[in-house]
């Protein structure tokens, strides 16, 4: 399917009445689509997709369109939202340890590339901490420097292991046995749409 048809398919899944904080509406996205401003239309549809939960097919159509336009960041984000639509949303306030105190000396990529381990309170049969892997997306910034702080989204490889998480819970990030960062859980939204904690429309 070509890009205009993919964007049109996504457009048809957005309720007409919703608007972003900047008063962007479905009509705005459609106007750019009819003018063949596909990249702008895609960006507006992404924003509208953050206003309220939309079907998996919406994000799949946007991801495919972004790939065909070679918009790597948008494609990665839309695939990330596909994951969250299937498995739920976990957001946290992450603070990395300073370079002087940690193994990592360089910034981490914000676009869902890193797959660190997390201590979320699970234990092995012998009582030792059991680490769980989750991909990391940093909101509003492409990189997070050592010592930096940002809101992040987590995509667990095994979501069932994270079912006990609650807002306010403190978890730690690990790239080896040492602590690489500390995070406070902000929001846990199960895939069924039941949410706890702070809502955010920021990417």
Secondary structure as UniProt FT lines:
FT   HELIX           3..11
FT   TURN            12..13
FT   TURN            16..17
FT   TURN            21..22
FT   HELIX           26..34
FT   TURN            35..36
FT   HELIX           38..49
FT   TURN            50..51
FT   HELIX           56..68
FT   TURN            69..70
FT   HELIX           72..87
FT   STRAND          89..96
FT   HELIX           99..101
FT   STRAND          108..109
FT   STRAND          117..123
FT   TURN            125..126
FT   STRAND          129..138
FT   TURN            139..140
FT   STRAND          143..144
FT   TURN            146..147
FT   STRAND          149..156
FT   HELIX           159..162
FT   TURN            163..164
FT   TURN            167..168
FT   STRAND          170..174
FT   STRAND          179..189
FT   TURN            191..192
FT   STRAND          195..197
//
